Amino acid sequence: MKSSYIIFQVKLGWMGLVGNENGVERIYLPGLAKEELGKRIQREFPESREEETFLEGPQRELVEYFDGRRSRFEMPLDLSRATPFQKKSYQVMLTIPFGEVRTYRWLAEKVGNPKALRAVGSANARNHWPVVIPCHRIVGSDGRLTGFSAPGGLDLKASLLKLEGIPTEQGKVRVGSRETQGKKARAES
């Protein structure tokens, strides 16, 4: 199956999308220069070609998100390269509402193994659909921003949370009794 890709700009920088007829295979978050991003896509998807047509919808959704005009996504995702455990983790992450965070412990409990903190962390690190599958909404038990493998690292994670109305201070968010943050923080700010 042939893949296509598109590189486009949002407020935080250049992004990339790779997809095929089954859906989006990979989302590249801002953090690389346009040329560097193009080389990375070609290295990871050597059979792909640059083509905008069927990726226009997903591109529009991401631009709207970064412009603060979208909180939910409708784009189809091609999860065929994800493991069964990753898929389970991703399905749970999809339940985290816009503007709220959860902890790695919460995620491990929801996937059915409270001791699987490293496994859910590993699934997050291998998430090829960041923002749509909101791995940026997962934080440490103390609210610390941890483990964001995108080129922008924890600074980008903080920017994404801020975009959703979740303030960070010194690399942390306040985690409430239900391990949520966002609606309460917006009311206090």
N, C-alpha and C positions, 0 to 999 in steps of 0.2 A: 504494500500500500504506500503510495507516494505522499510525502508530507510537504506542506507549504509553510512559509514563514513570512512574518511582517515585523518590521522595526518601526516604532513610532515614539513620539515624545509626549510625556505628561509633565505635570508641574515639577516633579522630583527628578526628572531626567529621562533617559532613553529606556524603553521597554521593548521586549520581544515576545512574540507568540509563535508557536509552532503547532500545526494541527493537520489533521487528515479528515477524511469523510466521516469518521466516527466521533470527532470532537477535538478539543484542544489537548495536545500532548504535553505541552510545556509552556509555562509562563516565566519570563525572565523579568525580574523587578529592576527598577532603576539602580544604578550604581556603576555602570560601565559606560565608557564612551561609545558612540554609535559604531565606529569601526571595530572596536574590540568586541562588542556584542555580536556583530555580524560574523566575526571570525569564530567566536565561541559557538554560535548556532551551527555554522558550517562544520565545525569539528565534532559536535555532538549529534548532528543530524546531517551527515554528508550527502544523503540522497535528496535532501529538501531543496526547494527552489523558492525564490521570493515571489510571492503572489498575494495580492490583497483580497481578492473576491470573497471567499467564504469565511475569512477571518475578520471581515469588517464588523460584524455583529459583536464578537468578543472584544475587539479593539474598542468599539464604541462604549461597551459596558465598563471597561477598565478606565477609559478617559473620564467617563461620568463619575466613577468612584473617586478618582484622584481630584476631580473638580468639586467633590462634596455633594454630588447630585444623585448618588446611587448607594444603596445599602444592601441590596440583594442581587445575586447573579442568576442568570438563566442560561448561560452558555453551556453547551454539552461538553463534557470532559471525557477523554479517552484514557481510562484508568488501566488499560490492559497491561502496562508494564509494572504496575504496583502489585506487591505481594498481598495475600489475603489479610495478614495482620495490618498492613498499611491501609488497605481499603476499610477495614473495621475502624481504625483510628480516624481516618478521614471522615467517615460517616458520622462519627461522634462529634468531631470538630465542626462539621456543618451545622450542628444544632446550637452552637454558641452564637447568641444574638449579636448583631452589630452594636458596638459601643459597650461591650462587656468582655471581661477576661475570665479565664478559668486556669487552674493550676495543672501541672503535670500529674500530680497525685489524683486530681479529679478525673483527668483523662484516663489514667491507668485503671481507676475504679470502674469507669464507664465502659471500658473495653473488656472488663471482666477479670482483670488481674491487678489488684492493688500494688503488687510488688514489681510491676513491669515499668517502672519509671524510666529506666534506660531504653527499653524497647519503644515506648511511646516517644521519647526524645529522639531516638534514631528515625522513627517514622516521620517525625516533624522535619528532621534534617533532610530527608529524602523526598519531601513534598514538592512535586513539580508543578503544582497549581497554587502557589502562594497567593494570598488575598482572597481568591475564590474559595479555597479550602483554607480557612483562617488560622494558620499556625501562628501568626503574629499575636493572636489572642490567648496564647498559652504562656504562662509565666511561672516562676518558681513559687514555692509555698509561702515565702515571705514577701511576694510581690515583685521580686527582682526580675528584671528583663534578662533572660538567658537564652542561649542557643539559637541564634538566628543566622543561618548560613548564607543568606543572600549577600551579594557584594557590598551593600551598604551596612551590613552587620546590625548591631544593636541600635545604632543611630537611626537606621531606616525603620527598624521595628518601633522605636519611640515615635517616629514621624507618622507611621501608619496608625498607631494607637491615638495619637493626637488628632489625626484626621477624623477619627471616630468619636472624638470627645472624651478620650481617656487621658488625663494629664499624667505625666511622669515627672518624678523629681529624684535626682541623683540615681538614675537607672532603676527606679522602682515605681510600681503603682500601688495604691492602697487596695488591699484585698479584704473584702468584707466577710461577714460571718457565713454567707452563702457562696463565698469565693467568686463574687461578681464585683464588677466595677464599671462605671460608665454613667448610667442614668443618675446615680447618687452623686457622683463627682460633678456632673454637669449642673445639677441643682445647687451644689455648694459653691461653684465657681462663678 
